[in-house]
Amino acid sequence: MKKVLAYFLHTKLFVKICLFSVTIALTSGCVPFFTTDKSFHKPSPLPEISNNEVAFVKVWKQTIGNNKESSLLKLKPVIFKNTIYAASSSGVVMAIDKKTGRKIWSTKLKHQINSGPGTDGKLLVLGIQPANIIALDAKTGKEKWTEKTEGEILAIPAVAKNRVAIQALNGKISTFNATTGEQLWQENITLPTLLLRGSASPIIYQDSVITGLPNGNVMCWNLQSGTLLWSNNLVSEQSSENQLVDINATPLVVNDTLYAINYGGDMKAINIHTGETLWSHKAAGYYDMSDSGNYIYFSDLKSNLISIEKDTGNIKWSADKLAYRYLSAPAVYRNYVLTGDYQGYIHALSKFDGQPKGRYHVYFSGGISTQPLVDQEYIYIFTNKGDLVALTVEKKKSLVHSSGCKICDCYDKVQWNERVACLSKILPEINDNWIKNFKDI
């Protein structure tokens, strides 16, 4: 029966009717498991924005390549100094000037890329099909080495201190010499029967490798020797024996504290040196977290955005206006929490109270599953179609033309007709950035 079910769930027909799916492993194979479905949880409509105070301005766009299964793959661009490195599942790896969007170099691999890139500025490391990692020269894109792994790599490799750390889908944790590709040590983790198709990315912190695992454990090893330093199980006593307890979100490290969340509803703050639990909180998450000041931000399984205090785990605010819009992991930019959704909208919420303050539609995006990438000046959005879009945010001002007709300064399509009708009358009062946004719609 399980084999018949697995076959049905792998057919193209079933894939087409699923809006969102994660994958679990059963003894007979992997089948999609999904927490939300259009027939049961209708995505929330776009919320009204009473105080639309921010304007997204597109700076540049660069197409990396076609992506497949974007919501399941960890393909996240990374910034190193003035360069962005990005990869698409179609095999394209590209280095881009972060200010201009100019392509510095581009490499086409022969295999599908599942994860990455991870980088230390010298080396780019990616997980590729069927079960390999490949290292490229960060300056030229030329291959340095390729190593076969004993499991599929869906987590972004960590690269630091002349070491590469990976977590395979089958629970194997390995490190490699970054110069030669030689495997140094490996640990085998016993996996539960029921698990998601996904992996938390390992972290290299000081002289340690830390990662979250499908069995609900956060484990820390010595980077050089592979000696286990500590282990902390997130799973609470209330968790069901058959509950999914995977840690798919990469643990967040802030100073000497590590924050981890699992799919089953458990979250902890952990002393990164001793593994001691500082506090625990009931919360479920699948995507990565972000932080700013005294707070951590994450989206739960219902796509509610939540802000909690770092020191206590107490909730500061919870925003449900984007429920079931299949949000990406959030990122903090200035005073806003940014997240993408399945329709290609970027939402800006106040990091102080969670109220919506603006949004931008990235057309023909195929949706946005990847966490926005931010620096001091720009926001970088990697769409499910494989486009990398650079945005900036500006304060908005109300515009009133000479007849006294106020033009709402929200840039949504619903106001297209009104703006077209009034555009000729208000042109003298519109600044260049507003015109650029008008043309981009």
C-alpha positions in Angstrom: 0.0 0.0 0.0 2.8 2.4 0.9 4.5 1.7 -2.5 1.2 2.5 -4.3 0.8 5.7 -2.3 4.4 6.7 -3.0 4.0 6.2 -6.7 0.8 8.2 -6.8 2.3 11.1 -4.9 5.3 11.2 -7.3 3.2 11.6 -10.4 3.1 14.8 -12.3 -0.6 15.1 -11.8 -0.3 15.2 -8.1 2.6 17.7 -8.2 0.4 20.0 -10.3 -2.4 20.1 -7.8 -0.2 20.8 -4.8 0.4 24.4 -4.1 3.0 23.7 -1.4 4.6 20.5 -0.3 7.4 19.3 1.9 8.6 15.8 1.7 8.7 13.1 4.4 10.5 9.8 4.2 8.6 6.6 4.9 10.1 3.1 4.9 9.0 2.6 1.3 10.4 5.9 0.0 9.8 9.7 0.1 6.4 11.1 -0.4 5.2 14.7 -0.2 3.7 15.9 3.1 2.1 19.3 3.2 0.8 21.4 6.0 -1.2 23.8 3.9 -3.5 23.3 0.9 -5.6 25.8 -1.0 -8.7 23.7 -0.4 -8.3 23.9 3.3 -6.4 27.1 4.0 -7.1 29.9 1.5 -4.2 32.4 1.4 -5.1 35.7 3.0 -5.8 38.5 0.6 -3.3 41.3 0.4 -3.8 43.4 3.6 -4.8 47.0 3.5 -1.9 49.4 4.4 -3.3 52.3 6.5 0.1 54.0 6.7 2.0 53.2 3.5 5.3 54.8 4.4 7.9 53.0 2.3 8.5 52.9 -1.5 10.4 50.1 -3.0 12.6 51.2 -5.9 14.1 48.7 -8.4 17.8 49.3 -9.0 18.7 46.4 -11.3 17.8 42.9 -12.3 20.0 40.0 -13.3 18.8 36.6 -14.6 20.7 33.7 -13.1 18.9 30.8 -14.6 15.8 28.7 -14.4 14.9 27.2 -11.0 13.1 24.0 -10.3 11.5 23.0 -6.9 12.5 26.4 -5.6 10.6 26.1 -2.3 12.5 22.8 -1.5 16.0 23.8 -2.5 18.3 26.1 -0.5 19.6 28.3 -3.2 20.4 31.6 -1.5 22.7 34.3 -2.8 25.5 35.4 -0.6 27.4 38.7 -0.4 31.1 38.9 0.1 32.4 42.4 0.1 31.2 44.0 -3.2 30.2 40.8 -4.9 27.0 38.7 -4.8 27.3 35.0 -5.6 24.2 33.3 -6.8 23.3 29.9 -8.3 20.2 28.4 -10.0 19.1 24.8 -10.0 19.7 24.7 -13.8 23.5 24.7 -13.1 24.4 28.4 -13.5 26.7 30.0 -11.0 27.3 33.7 -11.3 29.3 36.5 -9.6 27.7 39.9 -9.8 28.7 43.4 -8.8 26.3 44.2 -6.0 25.9 47.9 -6.8 25.4 47.7 -10.6 24.2 44.2 -11.2 27.0 43.7 -13.8 28.0 40.1 -14.3 31.6 39.5 -13.3 31.7 35.9 -14.4 29.3 33.0 -15.0 29.8 29.2 -15.0 27.4 26.6 -16.3 27.8 23.3 -14.4 26.7 19.9 -15.9 24.6 19.0 -12.9 21.5 20.3 -11.1 22.4 22.5 -8.2 20.6 21.7 -5.0 22.1 24.1 -2.5 24.5 27.0 -2.0 26.6 28.8 -2.5 28.6 28.8 0.7 31.7 30.9 0.6 34.7 32.3 2.5 35.5 34.8 -0.3 38.1 32.4 -1.8 36.0 29.3 -2.5 32.4 28.7 -3.5 30.9 25.4 -2.5 27.6 24.0 -3.8 25.6 20.8 -3.4 24.9 19.2 -6.8 23.1 16.1 -8.1 23.2 13.2 -7.6 25.2 13.4 -4.4 28.3 15.6 -4.7 29.7 18.9 -3.6 31.7 21.1 -6.0 34.2 23.9 -5.1 34.8 26.8 -7.5 37.3 29.6 -7.4 35.4 32.6 -6.2 37.4 35.0 -8.4 37.1 33.1 -11.7 34.3 30.5 -11.3 36.7 27.7 -12.4 36.3 24.3 -10.7 38.8 23.6 -8.0 37.6 20.1 -6.9 34.5 17.8 -6.7 33.9 15.2 -4.0 31.3 12.5 -3.9 29.1 12.5 -0.7 27.3 9.6 0.7 23.9 11.5 0.7 22.1 14.2 -1.2 23.1 17.7 -0.1 20.1 20.0 0.3 21.7 22.2 2.9 24.1 25.1 2.1 27.7 24.1 2.8 29.6 26.1 5.5 33.0 27.4 4.4 35.5 28.8 6.9 39.0 28.2 8.5 40.1 26.2 5.4 37.2 23.7 6.1 34.0 22.8 4.4 31.2 21.4 6.5 28.1 19.7 5.0 24.9 17.9 6.2 23.5 15.3 3.9 19.8 14.4 3.7 20.6 10.9 5.1 22.0 12.4 8.4 25.7 12.3 7.6 27.8 15.2 8.9 31.1 15.7 7.1 34.0 18.1 6.9 36.5 18.5 4.1 39.8 20.3 3.5 38.9 23.4 1.6 42.1 23.4 -0.4 42.2 19.8 -1.5 38.7 18.5 -1.0 39.9 15.6 1.2 37.3 14.3 3.6 38.5 14.8 7.2 35.8 13.2 9.4 32.2 12.1 9.3 29.5 11.5 11.8 26.4 9.3 11.1 23.2 10.4 12.7 20.3 8.0 13.3 17.2 9.4 11.6 13.6 9.1 12.7 11.2 7.1 10.5 9.2 10.2 9.7 11.0 13.3 8.4 10.9 16.3 6.1 12.7 16.5 2.9 15.1 19.2 3.9 18.1 20.0 6.1 19.4 22.8 8.2 22.6 24.3 7.0 25.7 23.7 9.3 27.4 26.6 10.9 31.2 27.0 11.5 31.5 29.1 14.6 35.0 29.7 16.1 36.5 26.1 16.2 33.2 24.3 16.1 30.6 22.9 13.6 27.0 23.2 14.7 23.9 22.0 13.0 20.2 21.2 13.6 19.1 17.6 12.8 16.0 15.8 11.7 15.7 14.1 15.1 15.2 17.4 16.8 18.8 17.6 18.2 21.2 20.5 17.9 24.7 19.1 18.0 28.2 20.7 18.2 31.5 19.1 17.1 35.1 20.2 17.3 35.9 21.4 13.8 39.3 19.8 13.6 38.8 16.4 15.3 35.1 15.8 15.0 34.8 15.2 18.7 31.2 15.8 20.0 31.2 18.8 22.3 27.5 18.9 23.3 24.0 18.0 22.2 20.7 19.6 23.0 17.3 18.0 22.1 14.7 20.6 21.3 11.8 18.1 21.5 9.5 18.7 24.5 7.8 15.9 26.5 4.5 17.0 25.0 5.6 16.2 21.5 3.8 13.2 20.0 5.8 10.1 19.2 4.8 10.4 15.5 5.3 14.1 15.3 7.7 15.7 12.8 10.5 17.2 14.9 12.9 18.1 12.1 15.1 21.2 12.4 15.1 22.6 8.9 15.8 26.2 9.8 19.5 26.9 10.1 20.2 27.8 13.8 20.8 31.5 14.4 23.9 32.5 16.3 24.0 35.9 18.0 27.1 36.6 20.2 27.3 33.5 22.4 23.7 32.4 22.1 22.3 30.0 19.5 18.6 30.0 18.7 17.0 26.9 17.1 13.4 26.1 16.1 11.9 22.9 14.8 8.9 21.9 12.8 7.2 20.2 15.7 6.7 23.3 17.8 9.8 23.6 19.9 12.2 26.6 20.1 15.2 27.1 22.4 18.0 29.6 23.2 21.2 27.7 23.9 24.6 28.7 25.3 26.8 28.0 22.3 29.8 27.0 24.4 28.2 24.6 26.9 24.9 23.5 25.1 22.9 24.6 28.2 19.3 25.6 27.6 18.7 29.3 28.4 15.0 29.3 27.7 12.4 27.3 25.7 9.3 28.4 23.9 6.5 26.7 22.0 6.8 27.7 18.4 7.0 25.9 15.1 9.1 27.0 12.1 10.5 25.6 8.8 12.4 28.6 7.4 15.4 30.5 8.8 15.2 33.2 11.4 16.6 36.7 11.5 17.4 39.2 14.3 17.7 42.9 15.0 18.5 44.5 18.3 16.9 42.6 21.2 14.5 40.6 19.0 14.3 37.6 16.7 11.8 37.4 13.8 10.5 34.2 12.1 7.4 32.9 10.3 5.5 30.0 11.7 3.8 27.2 9.8 0.7 29.3 9.2 2.8 32.2 7.7 2.3 34.3 10.8 5.3 36.6 11.4 6.4 36.6 15.0 8.8 38.8 17.0 10.2 37.4 20.3 12.6 38.8 22.9 16.1 37.3 22.6 16.6 37.2 26.4 13.3 35.6 27.5 11.6 34.1 24.5 8.5 36.2 25.2 6.4 37.2 22.2 6.5 40.9 21.4 4.1 40.8 18.5 2.5 38.3 16.1 1.2 39.4 12.7 -1.4 37.2 11.0 -2.4 39.4 8.1 -0.3 37.4 5.7 -1.5 34.0 6.9 -1.0 31.1 4.5 0.7 33.3 1.9 3.6 30.8 2.0 6.1 33.4 3.3 9.9 33.2 2.8 12.2 33.5 5.8 12.1 37.1 7.0 15.0 39.6 6.9 15.4 42.9 8.7 16.2 46.0 6.7 16.4 49.3 8.7 13.1 49.5 10.6 11.3 46.9 8.6 10.9 43.1 8.5 10.8 41.9 4.9 9.4 38.7 3.5 8.4 37.3 0.1 5.3 35.3 -0.7 4.0 32.8 -3.3 2.6 35.5 -5.6 5.9 37.4 -5.8 5.1 40.2 -3.4 7.7 41.6 -1.0 6.1 42.8 2.2 7.5 45.4 4.6 6.3 45.2 8.1 7.3 47.5 11.0 9.8 45.6 13.1 8.3 47.4 16.2 4.7 46.3 15.9 4.3 44.1 12.8 2.0 46.4 11.0 2.3 46.4 7.2 4.1 49.5 5.8 4.5 48.8 2.1 4.9 46.1 -0.6 6.3 45.6 -4.0 5.3 43.1 -6.7 8.1 41.4 -8.5 6.3 40.5 -11.7 6.7 37.1 -13.4 8.7 35.9 -10.4 7.1 32.5 -9.9 6.9 33.4 -6.3 9.6 34.1 -3.7 10.7 31.3 -1.4 14.2 32.5 -0.7 15.0 34.8 2.3 15.7 38.4 1.2 19.4 39.3 1.3 20.1 42.7 2.7 23.0 45.0 3.2 23.2 48.7 4.3 22.1 50.1 1.0 20.1 47.4 -1.0 17.7 44.5 -0.7 18.3 41.5 -3.0 15.4 39.3 -3.9 16.0 35.9 -5.6 12.8 34.7 -7.3 11.7 31.2 -8.0 12.2 31.9 -11.7 15.8 32.6 -11.1 15.9 36.4 -11.3 18.0 38.4 -8.8 16.4 41.8 -8.2 18.1 44.6 -6.3 15.7 47.1 -4.5 16.1 50.0 -2.2 13.5 51.6 0.1 12.6 55.2 0.4 10.3 57.2 2.5 7.1 58.1 0.7 5.3 61.5 0.6 1.7 62.2 -0.3 1.2 63.8 -3.7 -1.6 66.3 -4.4 -2.1 67.9 -7.9 -3.4 71.4 -8.5 -7.1 70.4 -8.5 -6.8 69.1 -5.0 -7.3 65.4 -5.9 -5.0 63.4 -3.6 -3.2 60.6 -5.2 -2.8 57.7 -2.8 0.9 56.9 -2.6 0.5 53.2 -2.5 1.9 51.6 -5.7 -0.5 48.7 -6.0 -2.1 47.9 -9.4 -5.6 48.8 -8.1 -4.6 52.5 -8.3 -3.3 52.3 -11.9 -6.4 54.0 -13.5 -6.4 56.8 -11.0 -2.7 57.5 -11.5 -3.0 57.4 -15.3 -5.9 59.9 -15.2 -4.1 62.3 -13.0 -0.5 61.8 -14.1 -0.6 64.7 -16.6 -1.7 67.1 -13.9 0.8 66.2 -11.2 4.0 65.7 -13.2 5.6 68.9 -11.9 5.1 67.6 -8.4 6.5 64.0 -8.9 10.1 63.3 -8.1 12.3 61.0 -10.2 12.1 58.0 -7.9 8.3 58.1 -8.0 8.4 58.2 -11.8 10.7 55.2 -11.9 8.3 53.2 -9.7 5.4 54.2 -11.9 7.2 52.9 -15.0 8.2 49.6 -13.3 4.6 48.7 -12.7 
